[in-house]
Amino acid sequence: MMRDTTWTVKGGRVLGPAPFFIAGIVNATPDSFYDGGAHFDADRAVAHGLKLAAEGAHILDVGGESTRPYADHVSVLDELGRVLPVIETLVASKGLSGGTGPVVSVDTYKAEVAARALEAGAVILNDVSAFSFDPGLGDVIAQYRPGYVLMHSLGRPGTMQDTPRYADVVEDIMAFFEKRLERLDLLGLPLNRVVLDPGIGFGKTLEHNLAILRNIERFLTFGLPLYLGLSNKSLWQGLLGLPVDKRHNATQAATALMAARGVAIHRVHEVESTRQTLTIVQEIA
């Protein structure tokens, strides 16, 4: 059942209350699994972000390093060169400035990239590492107090899909969230700035992913909004045999089911159709 949700981000701005939020994906990368290279140029990435905003995105999630399985590592300098011009231009754009339009999120696990992006106007940190890859990222979180996506991943992108194993994937992720939330509390980050992402596809087999989705309500017991990235991912190939350009319908069906079961924040490539899907769920569920 959809309920109104709020999320406090950097600077104390409160997103919502709203029954759902859409995070539109802005990949300033040459090798992301779905649209790598399509928006690699900064001008094209900005144009894409503005298009997603016009379609109804509440958040524009800008990333400069692919975190798909077996993706190549990107240096801090290269990642900064990819994301900072995009973030700065989006933040300054008419419709995003002034505190009423969509906000900008940075998708990174590097402390320097996170700090520079937050200085440039991003207000959310989407961190696939749960501040474990870069020792300095915890200090950045403590200093800037952004909206924070606490995500579970079993290792780094380069190795996370090498025979992932769990005693019980749901219980293991629950225990992981409990420990990392304690760490965030010690860093001084208020819990109203944290949302939880179980990390579909990040160190999980098809059965692990399906177990998470079947038991998604378990993660609501933390009392925090859930953030989910299902958009066009490889689990739809594993489940239905779909190539990457044929996964749109599966994404929308699963998004509707997850929204009806309490997931509030949806990270997607196709914003317009997701807004339609979520509006239908809101009116019917």
Backbone as CSV, one residue per row, in Angstrom:
resi,resn,N_x,N_y,N_z,CA_x,CA_y,CA_z,C_x,C_y,C_z
1,MET,0.843,-1.196,0.000,0.000,0.000,0.000,0.876,1.243,0.000
2,MET,0.600,2.185,-0.876,1.401,3.399,-0.973,1.028,4.374,0.137
3,ARG,2.032,4.912,0.793,1.836,5.921,1.829,2.704,7.120,1.491
4,ASP,2.297,8.299,1.948,3.121,9.476,1.743,4.443,9.321,2.482
5,THR,5.516,9.709,1.806,6.868,9.566,2.329,7.579,10.910,2.241
6,THR,8.467,11.182,3.188,9.348,12.333,3.101,10.794,11.861,3.168
7,TRP,11.691,12.702,2.647,13.122,12.406,2.675,13.847,13.729,2.827
8,THR,14.582,13.887,3.913,15.352,15.104,4.149,16.731,14.954,3.514
9,VAL,17.139,15.967,2.750,18.398,15.903,2.008,19.308,17.041,2.464
10,LYS,20.466,17.161,1.821,21.449,18.177,2.196,20.814,19.565,2.256
11,GLY,21.195,20.310,3.284,20.657,21.647,3.464,19.335,21.679,4.193
12,GLY,18.820,20.506,4.535,17.559,20.441,5.269,16.315,20.470,4.409
13,ARG,16.467,20.495,3.093,15.287,20.452,2.236,14.565,19.128,2.414
14,VAL,13.258,19.177,2.508,12.446,17.977,2.673,11.733,17.684,1.361
15,LEU,12.001,16.512,0.814,11.282,16.055,-0.373,9.987,15.404,0.086
16,GLY,8.899,15.757,-0.561,7.613,15.217,-0.171,6.902,16.126,0.827
17,PRO,5.853,15.609,1.472,5.374,14.221,1.414,4.783,13.872,0.051
18,ALA,5.045,12.645,-0.363,4.566,12.156,-1.646,4.438,10.643,-1.575
19,PRO,3.517,10.066,-2.336,3.383,8.610,-2.335,4.520,7.909,-3.055
20,PHE,5.213,8.636,-3.943,6.356,8.009,-4.629,7.306,9.087,-5.112
21,PHE,8.556,8.665,-5.306,9.583,9.503,-5.932,10.214,8.712,-7.070
22,ILE,10.549,9.426,-8.131,11.234,8.813,-9.273,12.620,9.433,-9.381
23,ALA,13.645,8.582,-9.356,15.016,9.014,-9.597,15.368,8.663,-11.029
24,GLY,15.528,9.665,-11.866,15.885,9.445,-13.255,17.387,9.280,-13.405
25,ILE,17.803,8.293,-14.158,19.207,7.938,-14.300,19.861,8.781,-15.391
26,VAL,20.940,9.479,-15.015,21.727,10.265,-15.961,23.133,9.680,-15.971
27,ASN,23.400,8.813,-16.941,24.690,8.119,-17.032,25.655,8.922,-17.896
28,ALA,26.591,9.610,-17.249,27.641,10.320,-17.982,28.836,9.385,-18.147
29,THR,28.575,8.240,-18.754,29.553,7.160,-18.854,29.557,6.588,-20.271
30,PRO,30.668,5.984,-20.675,30.699,5.336,-21.989,30.281,3.875,-21.966
31,ASP,30.098,3.289,-20.772,29.979,1.831,-20.696,28.901,1.330,-19.740
32,SER,27.939,2.159,-19.359,26.845,1.653,-18.535,26.048,0.630,-19.334
33,PHE,25.440,-0.332,-18.625,24.892,-1.507,-19.315,23.750,-1.172,-20.249
34,TYR,22.963,-0.115,-19.945,21.744,0.138,-20.714,21.937,1.229,-21.760
35,ASP,22.485,2.370,-21.360,22.605,3.491,-22.292,24.008,4.069,-22.300
36,GLY,24.996,3.232,-22.033,26.372,3.699,-21.992,26.784,4.382,-23.281
37,GLY,27.310,5.601,-23.155,27.754,6.366,-24.304,26.702,7.277,-24.898
38,ALA,25.426,7.017,-24.629,24.358,7.834,-25.221,24.396,9.268,-24.719
39,HIS,24.839,9.450,-23.458,24.869,10.790,-22.861,26.245,11.085,-22.284
40,PHE,27.283,10.536,-22.919,28.639,10.672,-22.382,29.121,12.113,-22.455
41,ASP,28.785,12.814,-23.514,29.105,14.230,-23.625,28.283,15.014,-22.597
42,ALA,28.919,16.004,-21.941,28.250,16.737,-20.866,26.978,17.415,-21.351
43,ASP,27.008,18.006,-22.532,25.819,18.687,-23.047,24.670,17.712,-23.246
44,ARG,24.988,16.528,-23.769,23.934,15.519,-23.967,23.414,15.001,-22.631
45,ALA,24.299,14.845,-21.657,23.859,14.392,-20.332,22.940,15.413,-19.688
46,VAL,23.280,16.694,-19.807,22.421,17.751,-19.262,21.068,17.743,-19.963
47,ALA,21.082,17.654,-21.282,19.826,17.634,-22.034,18.965,16.451,-21.616
48,HIS,19.607,15.310,-21.401,18.860,14.135,-20.966,18.280,14.352,-19.572
49,GLY,19.065,14.930,-18.672,18.561,15.214,-17.330,17.368,16.157,-17.350
50,LEU,17.434,17.184,-18.160,16.314,18.122,-18.256,15.081,17.457,-18.854
51,LYS,15.303,16.551,-19.794,14.180,15.794,-20.366,13.518,14.936,-19.283
52,LEU,14.323,14.254,-18.469,13.768,13.434,-17.393,13.032,14.293,-16.375
53,ALA,13.555,15.474,-16.098,12.867,16.385,-15.179,11.503,16.790,-15.732
54,ALA,11.464,17.098,-17.021,10.199,17.490,-17.647,9.195,16.339,-17.647
55,GLU,9.697,15.103,-17.667,8.817,13.939,-17.671,8.311,13.580,-16.269
56,GLY,8.858,14.221,-15.247,8.336,13.990,-13.903,9.305,13.440,-12.896
57,ALA,10.610,13.419,-13.212,11.588,12.940,-12.228,11.651,13.900,-11.046
58,HIS,11.715,13.351,-9.851,11.919,14.149,-8.642,13.399,14.283,-8.306
59,ILE,14.188,13.337,-8.794,15.621,13.273,-8.518,16.322,12.956,-9.838
60,LEU,17.444,13.609,-10.090,18.284,13.284,-11.239,19.580,12.708,-10.689
61,ASP,19.803,11.423,-10.918,20.936,10.701,-10.335,22.056,10.635,-11.362
62,VAL,23.096,11.440,-11.138,24.180,11.599,-12.102,25.350,10.712,-11.699
63,GLY,25.786,9.859,-12.613,26.906,8.965,-12.340,27.961,9.029,-13.418
64,GLY,29.236,8.909,-13.008,30.336,8.970,-13.953,31.174,7.714,-14.007
65,GLU,30.741,6.660,-13.307,31.425,5.370,-13.382,30.381,4.266,-13.384
66,SER,30.432,3.409,-14.376,29.496,2.297,-14.425,29.753,1.346,-13.258
67,THR,28.677,0.914,-12.614,28.788,-0.082,-11.547,28.140,-1.400,-11.966
68,ARG,28.013,-1.611,-13.277,27.540,-2.904,-13.765,28.577,-3.977,-13.407
69,PRO,28.176,-5.240,-13.367,29.153,-6.299,-13.087,30.338,-6.252,-14.041
70,TYR,31.530,-6.365,-13.469,32.796,-6.412,-14.197,33.153,-5.105,-14.901
71,ALA,32.546,-4.012,-14.450,32.870,-2.709,-15.038,34.298,-2.303,-14.686
72,ASP,34.899,-1.512,-15.566,36.246,-1.011,-15.334,36.238,0.103,-14.289
73,HIS,37.324,0.180,-13.524,37.497,1.249,-12.551,37.761,2.568,-13.273
74,VAL,37.252,3.666,-12.715,37.457,5.001,-13.263,38.190,5.836,-12.223
75,SER,39.182,6.582,-12.643,39.949,7.406,-11.705,39.103,8.556,-11.174
76,VAL,39.520,9.100,-10.037,38.837,10.253,-9.452,38.808,11.404,-10.449
77,LEU,39.942,11.681,-11.088,40.020,12.800,-12.025,39.055,12.623,-13.187
78,ASP,39.011,11.426,-13.748,38.098,11.184,-14.870,36.640,11.289,-14.432
79,GLU,36.347,10.743,-13.264,34.957,10.796,-12.799,34.523,12.229,-12.519
80,LEU,35.401,13.017,-11.921,35.081,14.426,-11.692,34.828,15.143,-13.017
81,GLY,35.650,14.857,-14.005,35.475,15.490,-15.302,34.162,15.137,-15.968
82,ARG,33.648,13.973,-15.659,32.377,13.539,-16.240,31.167,14.136,-15.518
83,VAL,31.194,14.155,-14.184,29.976,14.495,-13.447,29.862,15.959,-13.053
84,LEU,30.973,16.631,-12.743,30.854,17.996,-12.233,30.213,18.957,-13.230
85,PRO,30.619,18.968,-14.515,29.943,19.894,-15.435,28.449,19.619,-15.560
86,VAL,28.069,18.356,-15.484,26.654,17.992,-15.598,25.891,18.468,-14.360
87,ILE,26.429,18.191,-13.186,25.759,18.590,-11.946,25.647,20.102,-11.860
88,GLU,26.731,20.799,-12.135,26.714,22.264,-12.035,25.689,22.872,-12.974
89,THR,25.602,22.364,-14.193,24.656,22.926,-15.159,23.221,22.578,-14.788
90,LEU,22.995,21.340,-14.354,21.638,20.970,-13.948,21.171,21.782,-12.752
91,VAL,22.031,21.946,-11.769,21.647,22.690,-10.568,21.298,24.133,-10.910
92,ALA,22.027,24.695,-11.871,21.790,26.091,-12.250,20.635,26.257,-13.226
93,SER,20.107,25.158,-13.753,19.082,25.239,-14.788,17.773,25.772,-14.244
94,LYS,17.114,26.538,-15.052,15.782,27.022,-14.701,14.869,25.820,-14.511
95,GLY,14.153,25.800,-13.426,13.258,24.682,-13.123,13.841,23.735,-12.104
96,LEU,15.189,23.709,-11.992,15.794,22.885,-10.958,16.297,23.735,-9.801
97,SER,16.575,24.997,-10.061,17.016,25.896,-8.997,15.804,26.473,-8.276
98,GLY,16.035,27.032,-7.119,14.956,27.695,-6.399,14.244,26.839,-5.381
99,GLY,14.615,25.576,-5.263,14.071,24.757,-4.189,12.719,24.139,-4.456
100,THR,12.233,24.203,-5.696,10.911,23.639,-5.979,10.952,22.497,-6.985
101,GLY,11.964,22.454,-7.826,12.033,21.436,-8.861,12.759,20.199,-8.392
102,PRO,13.133,19.333,-9.338,13.886,18.126,-8.989,15.219,18.471,-8.339
103,VAL,15.725,17.546,-7.563,17.038,17.705,-6.950,18.027,16.796,-7.668
104,VAL,19.309,17.074,-7.445,20.369,16.314,-8.099,21.046,15.402,-7.090
105,SER,21.284,14.186,-7.512,21.961,13.156,-6.728,23.245,12.783,-7.451
106,VAL,24.274,12.421,-6.689,25.502,11.917,-7.303,25.659,10.448,-6.949
107,ASP,25.929,9.659,-7.962,26.110,8.210,-7.815,27.611,7.934,-7.796
108,THR,28.192,7.823,-6.596,29.626,7.601,-6.476,29.933,6.955,-5.142
109,TYR,31.102,6.292,-5.087,31.586,5.752,-3.821,32.915,6.383,-3.421
110,LYS,33.353,7.401,-4.170,34.638,8.044,-3.928,34.439,9.320,-3.108
111,ALA,35.235,9.483,-2.063,35.074,10.610,-1.155,35.251,11.943,-1.869
112,GLU,36.301,12.085,-2.681,36.553,13.364,-3.331,35.456,13.712,-4.328
113,VAL,35.012,12.730,-5.082,33.930,12.990,-6.039,32.660,13.390,-5.287
114,ALA,32.344,12.687,-4.214,31.153,13.006,-3.439,31.228,14.424,-2.887
115,ALA,32.366,14.794,-2.295,32.506,16.119,-1.694,32.373,17.214,-2.749
116,ARG,33.048,17.040,-3.879,32.989,18.061,-4.929,31.579,18.163,-5.515
117,ALA,30.915,17.033,-5.675,29.558,17.053,-6.219,28.588,17.720,-5.244
118,LEU,28.730,17.449,-3.958,27.861,18.067,-2.960,28.132,19.560,-2.865
119,GLU,29.372,19.964,-3.019,29.708,21.385,-3.071,29.073,22.046,-4.295
120,ALA,28.986,21.288,-5.383,28.455,21.825,-6.636,26.935,21.895,-6.651
121,GLY,26.282,21.341,-5.644,24.831,21.465,-5.568,24.046,20.180,-5.485
122,ALA,24.712,19.030,-5.644,24.000,17.766,-5.400,23.593,17.708,-3.934
123,VAL,22.472,17.092,-3.656,21.977,17.046,-2.270,21.781,15.622,-1.771
124,ILE,22.012,14.638,-2.652,21.859,13.223,-2.310,23.115,12.488,-2.749
125,LEU,23.559,11.566,-1.921,24.674,10.681,-2.252,24.137,9.270,-2.398
126,ASN,24.235,8.730,-3.600,23.821,7.364,-3.896,25.083,6.515,-3.937
127,ASP,25.297,5.713,-2.899,26.591,5.069,-2.668,26.448,3.555,-2.695
128,VAL,26.964,2.919,-3.759,26.841,1.469,-3.870,27.709,0.737,-2.861
129,SER,28.633,1.444,-2.207,29.605,0.788,-1.332,29.234,0.771,0.136
130,ALA,28.160,1.482,0.515,27.843,1.654,1.937,29.070,2.175,2.690
131,PHE,29.718,3.182,2.124,30.931,3.861,2.609,32.012,2.885,3.070
132,SER,32.225,1.834,2.268,33.230,0.835,2.624,34.399,0.761,1.637
133,PHE,34.274,1.352,0.439,35.343,1.267,-0.546,36.402,2.343,-0.343
134,ASP,35.966,3.535,0.084,36.864,4.678,0.265,36.803,5.100,1.729
135,PRO,37.900,4.993,2.467,37.882,5.307,3.900,37.436,6.736,4.221
136,GLY,37.586,7.643,3.256,37.221,9.029,3.514,35.764,9.356,3.320
137,LEU,34.987,8.418,2.797,33.602,8.751,2.471,32.759,8.975,3.721
138,GLY,33.049,8.261,4.797,32.314,8.487,6.040,32.464,9.916,6.527
139,ASP,33.661,10.482,6.391,33.884,11.868,6.801,33.079,12.833,5.938
140,VAL,32.972,12.530,4.639,32.172,13.375,3.748,30.701,13.334,4.163
141,ILE,30.206,12.150,4.466,28.817,12.018,4.911,28.585,12.812,6.195
142,ALA,29.526,12.711,7.127,29.391,13.423,8.396,29.425,14.936,8.199
143,GLN,30.262,15.414,7.276,30.408,16.849,7.065,29.217,17.451,6.327
144,TYR,28.789,16.816,5.242,27.774,17.417,4.367,26.357,16.994,4.721
145,ARG,26.198,15.886,5.418,24.875,15.400,5.836,23.875,15.387,4.671
146,PRO,24.219,14.658,3.602,23.318,14.611,2.448,22.164,13.647,2.687
147,GLY,21.179,13.703,1.802,20.324,12.545,1.684,21.203,11.392,1.260
148,TYR,20.988,10.219,1.857,21.947,9.133,1.633,21.227,7.842,1.293
149,VAL,21.651,7.231,0.174,21.144,5.919,-0.232,22.120,4.874,0.291
150,LEU,21.689,4.139,1.310,22.498,3.068,1.884,22.160,1.783,1.127
151,MET,23.115,1.333,0.305,22.862,0.191,-0.558,23.709,-1.002,-0.165
152,HIS,23.139,-2.184,-0.335,23.878,-3.413,-0.091,24.501,-3.909,-1.383
153,SER,25.786,-4.265,-1.312,26.477,-4.917,-2.416,27.431,-5.943,-1.826
154,LEU,27.529,-7.080,-2.471,28.453,-8.115,-2.018,29.767,-7.937,-2.763
155,GLY,30.577,-6.971,-2.315,31.854,-6.722,-2.955,31.784,-5.633,-4.005
156,ARG,32.906,-5.432,-4.681,33.032,-4.397,-5.697,32.465,-4.861,-7.036
157,PRO,32.110,-3.901,-7.916,31.543,-4.292,-9.210,32.399,-5.280,-9.992
158,GLY,33.725,-5.174,-9.888,34.588,-6.061,-10.656,34.539,-7.511,-10.237
159,THR,34.069,-7.781,-9.024,34.076,-9.161,-8.522,32.750,-9.607,-7.918
160,MET,31.774,-8.712,-7.807,30.579,-9.020,-7.012,29.755,-10.172,-7.582
161,GLN,29.877,-10.447,-8.879,29.090,-11.535,-9.468,29.863,-12.844,-9.556
162,ASP,31.023,-12.910,-8.908,31.785,-14.156,-8.866,31.218,-15.055,-7.766
163,THR,30.314,-15.948,-8.151,29.687,-16.921,-7.241,29.235,-16.310,-5.914
164,PRO,28.297,-15.352,-5.936,27.809,-14.780,-4.675,27.075,-15.828,-3.839
165,ARG,27.323,-15.811,-2.537,26.707,-16.783,-1.623,26.193,-16.071,-0.375
166,TYR,25.084,-16.557,0.150,24.492,-16.058,1.383,23.972,-17.245,2.182
167,ALA,23.965,-17.110,3.497,23.262,-18.088,4.323,21.764,-17.956,4.075
168,ASP,21.291,-16.722,4.126,19.902,-16.367,3.796,19.967,-14.931,3.304
169,VAL,19.703,-14.697,2.027,19.981,-13.395,1.453,19.210,-12.282,2.149
170,VAL,17.950,-12.514,2.501,17.163,-11.471,3.153,17.684,-11.198,4.553
171,GLU,17.923,-12.255,5.319,18.427,-12.070,6.681,19.813,-11.441,6.684
172,ASP,20.641,-11.840,5.743,21.985,-11.284,5.677,21.955,-9.790,5.361
173,ILE,21.080,-9.379,4.454,20.981,-7.961,4.122,20.375,-7.186,5.291
174,MET,19.409,-7.763,5.981,18.851,-7.113,7.166,19.940,-6.856,8.210
175,ALA,20.784,-7.838,8.440,21.872,-7.680,9.411,22.863,-6.616,8.937
176,PHE,23.137,-6.607,7.645,24.032,-5.602,7.066,23.480,-4.197,7.300
177,PHE,22.195,-3.986,6.991,21.595,-2.670,7.197,21.668,-2.258,8.666
178,GLU,21.393,-3.158,9.555,21.431,-2.832,10.977,22.807,-2.323,11.386
179,LYS,23.857,-2.994,10.942,25.222,-2.592,11.316,25.600,-1.263,10.680
180,ARG,25.264,-1.069,9.419,25.656,0.180,8.755,24.832,1.361,9.266
181,LEU,23.592,1.131,9.647,22.799,2.211,10.237,23.389,2.642,11.577
182,GLU,23.911,1.700,12.332,24.598,2.055,13.579,25.808,2.931,13.287
183,ARG,26.546,2.608,12.226,27.714,3.407,11.850,27.292,4.812,11.416
184,LEU,26.222,4.902,10.656,25.747,6.216,10.233,25.313,7.058,11.431
185,ASP,24.709,6.421,12.403,24.319,7.132,13.619,25.551,7.689,14.332
186,LEU,26.618,6.909,14.376,27.860,7.377,14.994,28.479,8.529,14.202
187,LEU,28.258,8.543,12.894,28.747,9.647,12.069,27.902,10.906,12.229
188,GLY,26.770,10.782,12.888,25.911,11.936,13.108,24.924,12.223,12.000
189,LEU,24.685,11.247,11.130,23.709,11.450,10.064,22.321,11.086,10.575
190,PRO,21.394,12.040,10.604,20.039,11.730,11.079,19.377,10.666,10.202
191,LEU,18.611,9.803,10.815,17.988,8.721,10.060,16.975,9.227,9.042
192,ASN,16.441,10.437,9.230,15.482,10.940,8.237,16.152,11.325,6.929
193,ARG,17.488,11.201,6.881,18.222,11.457,5.648,18.615,10.161,4.931
194,VAL,18.254,9.023,5.485,18.709,7.730,4.974,17.546,6.970,4.338
195,VAL,17.810,6.386,3.170,16.887,5.427,2.561,17.673,4.154,2.284
196,LEU,16.978,3.039,2.161,17.610,1.732,2.060,17.386,1.113,0.683
197,ASP,18.473,0.612,0.105,18.427,-0.053,-1.199,19.044,-1.445,-1.045
198,PRO,18.268,-2.526,-1.213,18.830,-3.870,-1.057,19.785,-4.282,-2.168
199,GLY,19.937,-3.461,-3.200,20.977,-3.707,-4.191,20.689,-4.843,-5.147
200,ILE,19.566,-4.753,-5.851,19.239,-5.779,-6.834,20.344,-5.841,-7.890
201,GLY,20.879,-7.053,-8.090,21.906,-7.257,-9.091,23.325,-7.004,-8.626
202,PHE,23.485,-6.556,-7.391,24.820,-6.257,-6.876,25.294,-7.405,-5.988
203,GLY,25.930,-8.387,-6.622,26.375,-9.554,-5.875,25.225,-10.478,-5.522
204,LYS,24.327,-10.678,-6.483,23.173,-11.556,-6.279,22.900,-12.377,-7.538
205,THR,22.512,-13.615,-7.337,22.028,-14.433,-8.441,20.563,-14.094,-8.712
206,LEU,20.008,-14.699,-9.757,18.593,-14.502,-10.040,17.744,-14.890,-8.842
207,GLU,18.040,-16.028,-8.216,17.227,-16.461,-7.076,17.382,-15.520,-5.886
208,HIS,18.577,-14.992,-5.677,18.747,-13.998,-4.610,17.881,-12.769,-4.882
209,ASN,17.917,-12.276,-6.124,17.119,-11.098,-6.460,15.635,-11.349,-6.257
210,LEU,15.169,-12.508,-6.697,13.744,-12.822,-6.548,13.359,-12.975,-5.076
211,ALA,14.239,-13.546,-4.278,13.959,-13.679,-2.844,13.823,-12.311,-2.189
212,ILE,14.662,-11.375,-2.577,14.574,-10.013,-2.040,13.231,-9.390,-2.414
213,LEU,12.855,-9.502,-3.667,11.614,-8.889,-4.125,10.386,-9.554,-3.498
214,ARG,10.438,-10.869,-3.335,9.304,-11.556,-2.697,9.131,-11.143,-1.242
215,ASN,10.221,-10.740,-0.610,10.202,-10.412,0.817,10.488,-8.939,1.082
216,ILE,10.124,-8.082,0.130,10.506,-6.672,0.219,9.969,-6.003,1.480
217,GLU,8.825,-6.451,1.976,8.255,-5.815,3.175,9.152,-5.961,4.397
218,ARG,10.010,-6.962,4.413,10.906,-7.140,5.552,11.767,-5.905,5.783
219,PHE,12.186,-5.275,4.697,13.078,-4.129,4.809,12.351,-2.871,5.279
220,LEU,11.029,-2.882,5.214,10.250,-1.757,5.732,10.258,-1.702,7.248
221,THR,10.676,-2.783,7.900,10.637,-2.819,9.369,11.642,-1.852,9.992
222,PHE,12.606,-1.343,9.206,13.529,-0.331,9.726,12.865,1.038,9.856
223,GLY,11.686,1.183,9.250,10.979,2.459,9.330,11.532,3.520,8.403
224,LEU,12.313,3.114,7.406,12.914,4.041,6.462,12.382,3.775,5.059
225,PRO,12.350,4.806,4.203,11.899,4.581,2.829,12.812,3.601,2.096
226,LEU,12.228,2.858,1.180,12.993,1.941,0.353,13.221,2.550,-1.026
227,TYR,14.443,2.329,-1.514,14.907,2.850,-2.800,15.284,1.623,-3.627
228,LEU,14.729,1.511,-4.836,14.914,0.273,-5.585,15.301,0.571,-7.029
229,GLY,16.307,-0.154,-7.510,16.725,-0.045,-8.897,16.477,-1.346,-9.633
230,LEU,15.391,-1.404,-10.374,15.028,-2.588,-11.147,15.135,-2.354,-12.643
231,SER,15.428,-1.146,-13.034,15.235,-0.711,-14.409,16.120,-1.458,-15.400
232,ASN,15.472,-2.283,-16.231,16.124,-2.961,-17.365,17.293,-3.849,-16.955
233,LYS,17.292,-4.342,-15.730,18.440,-5.100,-15.233,18.458,-6.543,-15.759
234,SER,19.588,-7.188,-15.522,19.804,-8.514,-16.109,18.928,-9.587,-15.486
235,LEU,18.295,-9.316,-14.336,17.402,-10.342,-13.808,16.249,-10.623,-14.768
236,TRP,15.890,-9.638,-15.600,14.812,-9.877,-16.564,15.302,-10.778,-17.711
237,GLN,16.578,-10.754,-17.965,17.127,-11.735,-18.901,17.124,-13.118,-18.270
238,GLY,17.548,-13.181,-16.993,17.583,-14.469,-16.314,16.209,-15.075,-16.144
239,LEU,15.213,-14.251,-15.856,13.860,-14.752,-15.615,13.079,-14.992,-16.901
240,LEU,13.220,-14.092,-17.872,12.367,-14.116,-19.061,13.137,-14.249,-20.373
241,GLY,14.469,-14.270,-20.301,15.268,-14.363,-21.519,15.288,-13.102,-22.346
242,LEU,15.072,-11.940,-21.718,14.939,-10.692,-22.461,16.291,-10.005,-22.667
243,PRO,16.602,-9.588,-23.890,17.792,-8.766,-24.111,17.578,-7.377,-23.511
244,VAL,18.662,-6.619,-23.423,18.611,-5.366,-22.675,17.602,-4.375,-23.238
245,ASP,17.342,-4.397,-24.531,16.417,-3.423,-25.127,14.962,-3.898,-25.116
246,LYS,14.678,-5.040,-24.465,13.312,-5.566,-24.428,12.794,-5.727,-22.997
247,ARG,13.354,-5.020,-22.048,13.028,-5.242,-20.640,12.104,-4.183,-20.051
248,HIS,11.613,-3.302,-20.881,10.811,-2.179,-20.383,9.528,-2.659,-19.704
249,ASN,8.805,-3.579,-20.342,7.536,-4.036,-19.777,7.750,-4.754,-18.450
250,ALA,8.787,-5.580,-18.381,9.099,-6.272,-17.126,9.428,-5.274,-16.025
251,THR,10.186,-4.241,-16.377,10.522,-3.201,-15.403,9.266,-2.545,-14.857
252,GLN,8.333,-2.214,-15.740,7.120,-1.515,-15.288,6.220,-2.417,-14.437
253,ALA,6.105,-3.683,-14.838,5.285,-4.607,-14.048,5.847,-4.772,-12.641
254,ALA,7.164,-4.962,-12.537,7.778,-5.132,-11.226,7.716,-3.848,-10.410
255,THR,7.884,-2.712,-11.069,7.798,-1.423,-10.367,6.418,-1.239,-9.762
256,ALA,5.388,-1.575,-10.503,4.027,-1.460,-9.976,3.836,-2.354,-8.747
257,LEU,4.310,-3.601,-8.832,4.171,-4.522,-7.711,4.924,-4.019,-6.482
258,MET,6.143,-3.529,-6.685,6.943,-3.056,-5.558,6.337,-1.801,-4.936
259,ALA,5.804,-0.914,-5.763,5.156,0.287,-5.223,3.939,-0.079,-4.385
260,ALA,3.134,-1.022,-4.873,1.953,-1.441,-4.133,2.311,-2.089,-2.801
261,ARG,3.545,-2.600,-2.710,3.977,-3.264,-1.483,4.864,-2.369,-0.615
262,GLY,4.933,-1.086,-0.953,5.539,-0.144,-0.025,6.829,0.516,-0.450
263,VAL,7.385,0.182,-1.634,8.611,0.835,-2.087,8.267,2.242,-2.574
264,ALA,8.988,3.239,-2.049,8.633,4.631,-2.320,9.468,5.275,-3.405
265,ILE,10.735,4.854,-3.574,11.651,5.563,-4.468,12.129,4.587,-5.540
266,HIS,11.967,4.977,-6.798,12.228,4.079,-7.916,13.248,4.729,-8.846
267,ARG,14.399,4.072,-9.013,15.473,4.580,-9.870,15.332,3.937,-11.246
268,VAL,15.074,4.768,-12.275,14.687,4.225,-13.569,15.338,4.991,-14.719
269,HIS,15.364,4.321,-15.872,15.798,4.975,-17.106,14.636,5.708,-17.769
270,GLU,13.461,5.080,-17.809,12.296,5.657,-18.491,11.367,6.300,-17.467
271,VAL,11.437,7.610,-17.354,10.700,8.314,-16.309,9.219,8.461,-16.654
272,GLU,8.907,8.836,-17.880,7.517,9.122,-18.222,6.615,7.912,-18.002
273,SER,7.021,6.750,-18.487,6.183,5.563,-18.314,6.143,5.139,-16.851
274,THR,7.220,5.350,-16.116,7.213,5.011,-14.687,6.266,5.922,-13.925
275,ARG,6.238,7.195,-14.270,5.282,8.108,-13.622,3.850,7.648,-13.878
276,GLN,3.567,7.207,-15.092,2.220,6.695,-15.393,1.919,5.455,-14.555
277,THR,2.880,4.519,-14.514,2.714,3.294,-13.729,2.423,3.605,-12.276
278,LEU,3.222,4.478,-11.696,3.086,4.763,-10.270,1.825,5.549,-9.967
279,THR,1.396,6.383,-10.894,0.128,7.112,-10.703,-1.037,6.133,-10.677
280,ILE,-1.016,5.142,-11.561,-2.064,4.120,-11.558,-2.076,3.367,-10.234
281,VAL,-0.909,2.965,-9.779,-0.832,2.255,-8.480,-1.371,3.133,-7.368
282,GLN,-1.000,4.411,-7.373,-1.460,5.333,-6.340,-2.976,5.410,-6.318
283,GLU,-3.597,5.459,-7.468,-5.047,5.645,-7.529,-5.809,4.347,-7.233
284,ILE,-5.195,3.201,-7.468,-5.898,1.940,-7.314,-5.552,1.221,-6.015
285,ALA,-4.264,1.254,-5.656,-3.821,0.463,-4.495,-4.445,0.951,-3.206
